[in-house]
Amino acid sequence: MKSTRNQTGLPGNARRYLLARMSALSILAAVALTGCGGGGEDVSYFGAIAVNPVTRAAGISYNYQSQADANAGASSKCGLGCSIVATFGNGMCGALARGSNGAVGYAVNPSKSNAESDAMSQCRLAGGTSCAIGLSECNG
């Protein structure tokens, strides 16, 4: 039987054997990395909106590694007397709108423009006049 050679200079059977062996090793490496937490792991991001109901001060956090840290970040940016009014996770955006009369609206949505639009609507529903976006951020 005549042996054919390809660009690698190896006979066809040897080339197929090496390719199969390399494929098997690649699969084993991927399984090993996934099993030990390396490669392929999802990163989670968290955000929050905090508001002081008396002063209407507000704070927003995003891209934190835990919800507790995101809540603390938003509360810290807001100041004393603030409460978390909304939280948002991976691929989500949070927005807060303020009215000139002190009304506040907030919303969470995968789309930043939709979160802002929804926050504006919530501000108007709360009796807000001349509502405007005060805070808006996205995770990820």
C-alpha positions as CSV (number, residue, x, y, z in Angstrom):
1,M,0.0,0.0,0.0
2,K,1.3,3.4,-0.9
3,S,1.7,5.9,1.9
4,T,0.6,9.5,1.2
5,R,2.1,12.5,2.9
6,N,0.5,15.8,3.7
7,Q,1.8,19.3,4.6
8,T,2.9,18.0,8.0
9,G,5.2,15.4,6.4
10,L,3.4,12.6,8.3
11,P,1.7,9.6,6.7
12,G,-2.1,10.0,6.7
13,N,-2.7,7.4,9.5
14,A,-0.1,9.1,11.8
15,R,-1.7,12.5,11.2
16,R,-5.2,11.3,12.0
17,Y,-3.8,9.6,15.2
18,L,-2.1,12.8,16.3
19,L,-5.2,14.9,15.6
20,A,-7.4,12.5,17.5
21,R,-5.0,12.6,20.4
22,M,-4.7,16.4,20.4
23,S,-8.6,16.7,20.4
24,A,-8.9,14.3,23.3
25,L,-6.3,16.3,25.3
26,S,-8.1,19.5,24.6
27,I,-11.3,18.1,25.8
28,L,-9.7,16.8,29.0
29,A,-8.0,20.2,29.7
30,A,-11.3,22.0,29.3
31,V,-13.1,19.6,31.7
32,A,-10.3,19.9,34.2
33,L,-10.4,23.7,34.1
34,T,-14.1,23.8,34.5
35,G,-14.1,21.3,37.3
36,C,-11.5,23.2,39.4
37,G,-13.2,26.6,38.9
38,G,-10.8,27.8,36.2
39,G,-12.1,29.1,32.8
40,G,-15.7,29.1,31.8
41,E,-16.9,30.5,35.1
42,D,-19.5,33.2,35.0
43,V,-18.8,36.5,36.7
44,S,-21.8,38.0,38.6
45,Y,-22.3,41.7,39.0
46,F,-24.6,43.4,41.4
47,G,-26.0,46.9,41.7
48,A,-28.4,48.9,44.0
49,I,-30.2,52.2,44.3
50,A,-30.6,53.8,47.7
51,V,-32.8,56.8,48.6
52,N,-33.3,58.9,51.7
53,P,-37.1,59.3,51.9
54,V,-36.8,62.6,53.8
55,T,-34.0,64.5,52.1
56,R,-34.4,62.6,48.7
57,A,-30.6,62.1,48.6
58,A,-29.8,59.0,46.4
59,G,-26.9,56.8,45.5
60,I,-26.3,54.1,42.9
61,S,-23.8,51.3,42.8
62,Y,-22.9,48.8,40.0
63,N,-20.5,46.1,39.1
64,Y,-20.0,44.9,42.7
65,Q,-19.1,41.2,43.4
66,S,-21.9,40.7,45.8
67,Q,-25.4,42.1,46.5
68,A,-24.4,43.0,50.1
69,D,-21.4,45.0,48.8
70,A,-23.6,46.7,46.2
71,N,-26.1,47.7,48.8
72,A,-23.4,49.0,51.1
73,G,-21.9,51.0,48.1
74,A,-25.3,52.6,47.2
75,S,-26.0,53.4,50.9
76,S,-22.6,54.9,51.3
77,K,-23.0,57.2,48.3
78,C,-26.5,58.2,49.4
79,G,-25.6,59.0,53.0
80,L,-27.3,58.7,56.4
81,G,-31.0,57.6,56.6
82,C,-31.0,55.9,53.2
83,S,-32.7,52.7,52.3
84,I,-32.2,50.3,49.4
85,V,-35.2,50.7,47.0
86,A,-34.0,48.6,44.1
87,T,-31.4,46.0,43.2
88,F,-30.2,44.7,39.9
89,G,-28.0,41.9,38.7
90,N,-26.0,40.8,35.6
91,G,-26.9,42.6,32.4
92,M,-29.3,44.9,34.2
93,C,-29.4,48.7,34.5
94,G,-30.8,50.8,37.3
95,A,-32.0,54.4,37.0
96,L,-33.4,57.1,39.3
97,A,-35.4,60.2,38.2
98,R,-36.0,63.2,40.4
99,G,-38.8,65.8,40.0
100,S,-38.3,69.5,40.7
101,N,-40.8,69.1,43.5
102,G,-38.8,66.3,45.3
103,A,-40.7,63.3,43.8
104,V,-38.5,60.3,43.0
105,G,-39.0,57.4,40.6
106,Y,-36.6,54.4,40.0
107,A,-36.6,51.4,37.7
108,V,-34.5,48.4,36.7
109,N,-34.4,47.1,33.1
110,P,-31.9,45.2,30.8
111,S,-31.9,48.3,28.6
112,K,-30.4,51.5,30.0
113,S,-32.7,53.7,28.0
114,N,-35.8,51.7,29.1
115,A,-34.7,51.8,32.8
116,E,-34.4,55.6,32.4
117,S,-37.8,55.9,30.7
118,D,-39.4,53.7,33.3
119,A,-37.8,55.8,36.1
120,M,-39.2,58.9,34.5
121,S,-42.7,57.4,34.4
122,Q,-42.4,56.4,38.0
123,C,-41.3,59.9,39.0
124,R,-44.4,61.3,37.2
125,L,-46.7,58.7,38.8
126,A,-45.3,59.9,42.2
127,G,-46.5,63.4,41.4
128,G,-43.2,64.6,40.0
129,T,-42.9,67.8,38.0
130,S,-40.1,68.4,35.5
131,C,-38.7,64.9,36.2
132,A,-35.1,64.3,35.1
133,I,-32.7,61.4,35.3
134,G,-30.4,61.8,38.3
135,L,-28.6,58.4,38.3
136,S,-28.3,55.7,35.8
137,E,-25.8,52.8,35.6
138,C,-25.5,49.2,34.2
139,N,-23.8,46.1,35.4
140,G,-21.3,44.2,33.2
